[in-house]
Amino acid sequence: MGPISVDILVPILNYLFPDAEGEEQSAPFPSTLSQVPEWTGEDAPAGEHPLKALLSNMKSSGVDGLVWRLAIVLCHVIHSLGGLPAAAHIWHEVVLELRFRWDNAILVPGIGSGSPDLASTLLHQKLQMLNCCIIRRRAREQSLSKSSNDEVDEEDEFYECEEEMEEEEKSNGTRSSWDKPEGRLKRCGKLRLIKTNEQLFVPFTQEPAPMTEDRLEEHADVLLRLGTDTVGSQLRARMMSASLLSDMESFKAANPGAVLEDFVRWYSPRDWIEEESDDPSHPPQGSLSARMQIPGNMWKEVWNSAKPVPARRQKRLFDDTREAEQVLHWLASMGPGGVCGHLQPTILHASLCRLAEERALFSLPAPNSLPQPCHSNTLATVLEMIAQRVVRLSRQPPDSNKYQEVVEQIAEVETCIARAQSVRHKLLGDSSESHTTSKPLEDLVLRLLNSPEVILDGGSRGSAAAVIRKLFQQARRASMMVDDSPQESPSNHNDRRASMNSGHAGTASELGRPAGREYLLRTLVPAPMAYSRPVPHRMFAVLLQNEFRLAGAYSQDTTFC
């Protein structure tokens, strides 16, 4: 029993792996995974969303894919379901599910198809690699099952033929088992072999081994460490020619009697210079290109060492079992902190996409605490600047401090939008008023977001004052319906009754009981003498429940005193 109960854990796992629910999936993955969602905001500019092209270049994962959902789930789990222990529990269950899918050859959903996408996060690439291993395993097992059913007893003769039998077959004009074509896919157009003038066939070949970015870096590092001497160059050429050797062996098995020129005509047509011939029945005439005729050419060396072995009997270029175990070991060895580090670009990507859906971005001004763009001061432009920085960070080594700065900026944008939505809802409601009435209120919302105090147009009798008065009335009624405050003392009650009857009874009853009162007196009288020039004077008083403050500012006429 982990930190998360089964009642909560099962829906989370069904959200991450919806195919486990069967046909009735509550949250299926989208049919195609893209880097940006489809935005349909009414206030969005015509054409594409301004953030669409920018976020398409982000090194993240597909929207609403497995990695995307995993990032959102871990954020929720860490925030609300128990912190890092709960995140470790979720990750442990995810790794167990991935192990189960590999053992039973079940594809991992929500990560797309094909080889690892180097434009995505490393975690997404690893899951794609696991899917590649599952696909190769399925194909290999199906091929072995089919070949075992179709094989005949002559297979033993293939491995145990003797020289006497070969000579006897050659003398009879028949081919030995070594010369029998195997692994033919289809005919290669009208091409014919140079020596035998037989039809040239395209062989079945092994697909190149997919690699994640960390494995590519390891492979490049190994090649660099071999050095530049003769031995190192030979080892490097041998490592890089493994796929070429496999293709040559498959070609020899499919086309007995073929020569290097035949292979070049199929594999690299540019390196074959063909001479024109009027008689198609004669063997093709031509020569290899200059680079193929260089002494010590690697292609010639590999061709001479290649044996006629079909692809299904060759050593696998891509060992799906070993690669899958390496991926699962890499996933299982990560703790919750490491997983969160790999998911940082994805969760920021999800945050930016969610913010981009808000229509208020294009009308709200940016606060001064955020980076100020030169050409525009809207929140949408600021979010675009933040997105540019996130795109750069996603393609760099992870830096927690830089990510923390971006998170704080995104949180401030969210606060601005939430504050604007709150004020707009309180003042405008469902926006059923006419444009003439709502336009001043929209301006009031923008002014309230920029400054703590604003002057109402029309004073206490304007349309804005009426809306604010109505807002206070609703808040007062709500407080009277649920009043958990302690009983007031008789003195407090008398004070409130006195304040209610102090000439502002209507305002007090509409706006509720005031938290305090402010008095400001201004005058212009001669001082210090009666014949002095009139000078300004000011007195300010604050009356609170348990506090009273009084401040004055007085001036004197220093010329005619």
C-alpha positions, 0 to 999 in steps of 0.5 A, a space after each residue: 500500500 503506497 501513499 496513494 489509495 487504490 481508489 485514486 490510483 486506478 483512475 490516474 493510471 486509466 488516464 495515463 493508459 486509457 487502452 487498459 480500460 478496453 473499448 470504453 475509454 474515458 480519456 482516449 488519446 488524440 489520433 494525431 499528436 501535435 506540438 500545439 493545440 487548436 486555438 479558437 479564441 474570439 479575440 485572437 488575431 486573424 490567421 494563426 495564433 501568434 504562439 503557434 509557430 513558436 511553440 512548434 519549435 519547442 523540444 517537448 512532447 505531443 499535446 495530450 500525449 502520454 508524457 504530457 499527461 504524466 507531467 500534469 499528473 505528477 504536478 497534481 500529485 506533488 501539490 495535492 496528494 502527498 508530495 514526492 512520496 506520492 510522485 514516487 508511487 505513481 512513477 513506480 506504477 508507470 514503470 511496472 506498466 511499461 514492463 508489463 507491456 514489454 513482456 506481453 508485446 503491447 504497444 505504449 499509447 500516446 507517444 506517436 509512431 516511428 523512430 525516436 523523435 530527436 526534437 522531443 524530450 529524452 523521456 519521450 524518446 525513450 518511450 518511443 524506443 520501447 515501442 520500436 523494440 515492441 514492434 521489432 519483436 512482434 515482426 521477428 516473432 511473426 517471421 520466425 513463426 512463419 518460416 518455421 511453418 514453411 521450412 522444408 527438410 532441405 534446411 539441414 542440407 543448407 548448413 551441412 553441404 559438402 564439397 563433393 555434393 557441390 562439385 556433383 551438383 555443378 557438374 550436373 548443371 544445377 545450383 548447390 544450396 549455397 547458390 540458391 537465391 534467398 530473401 528476395 523482395 521483388 524485381 529491381 525494374 529491368 536491371 540484370 546482373 552483369 556476369 550472368 545477365 539474370 534478373 536483379 532482385 531487391 533483397 529483404 534487408 534489416 532496418 537501421 537501428 533507431 537511436 535516442 539522443 543520449 545513445 547517439 552522443 555515446 556513439 559519437 564519443 566512442 568514434 572520437 576516442 578511436 583516434 586518427 591513426 590507422 588502427 583507429 580509422 579501420 575500427 571506425 570504418 568497421 563500426 560505421 559499415 555494419 549496416 552496409 555489410 548487412 545489406 551486401 550479404 542480403 544482396 549476395 543471398 538474393 542474387 547469386 553470382 552478383 559482383 560489386 558493380 551490381 550492388 552499386 547499381 542498386 544501392 548507389 546508382 550515382 556511382 555507376 556510369 552506364 554506357 549506352 547499348 542498343 541490344 538489351 539482351 546483352 549484359 549492361 556495360 559501364 564502370 564504377 565512379 572515380 571514388 569507388 575505384 580509389 585503392 583501399 576503398 571501404 566498399 570493396 573491402 566490405 564486399 570481399 568479406 561479405 557472405 551470402 546470408 539472407 537478412 533473417 539469418 544475420 546477426 541483428 543490427 538492432 537487438 530489440 531485447 537488449 535495447 528494451 531492457 536498457 530503456 526499462 533499466 533507465 526508467 526504473 533507475 530514475 527517482 521522482 526528482 529525475 523524472 520531474 527534471 525531464 518533465 520540466 519542458 513539458 509542463 512549461 509547454 502545457 502551461 503556455 498552451 493553457 495560457 494561450 487559450 485565454 482571450 484576455 491576453 490580447 486586451 490586458 496590459 502587462 504589469 511592470 514586474 514582467 519583461 516589457 516588450 518594445 513594440 507592444 505592452 499587452 500580456 500576449 506579447 509578454 507571454 510570447 517573450 516568455 515562450 521564446 525563453 522556454 523554447 531556448 531552455 528546452 534545447 539546453 542542459 537543464 538549469 533549475 534556477 532558470 526554470 524557476 525564473 520562468 515559472 515565477 513569470 508564468 505564475 504572475 501572468 496567471 495572477 494577472 489573468 485571474 485578477 482580471 477575470 475576477 474583477 470583470 465578473 464582479 463588475 460586468 457579470 454575464 456581460 448582458 449590458 449594452 455596449 454603451 454601458 459595458 464600455 465604461 466598465 471595461 475601461 474601469 476594469 483595466 484601470 483597476 488592474 493598473 492602479 490601486 485607486 481610481 476615480 469613478 467617471 460621473 462620481 457617485 451618480 455614474 454608471 460605475 458607481 451604481 454597479 459598485 453599489 450593487 456589488 456591495 449590496 450583494 456582498 452585504 446580503 451574503 455576509 448577513 446570511 452566513 455571519 460567523 462573527 462574534 456578538 457585538 457589544 452594546 457599545 459597538 452597536 450604538 456606535 454603528 447606529 450612530 454612524 448610520 444616522 449621521 447624515 449618510 444613512 443611505 450610503 451606509 446601508 447600501 455599502 454595509 458597515 464601514 471599516 473606518 472613516 476618513 475626514 479631509 479638511 481643506 481651507 484657504 485663509 490668511 495666516 498668521 495675521 488677518 492681513 496676511 495673504 490667504 495660504 492653504 491648510 489641510 487636516 486629515 483624520 482617520 477613525 477606526 474601531 480601535 484607532 484614531 489618527 489626526 494629521 495637519 499641514 499648515 502654512 504661513 505667509 512669510 512676506 506679509 506677516 
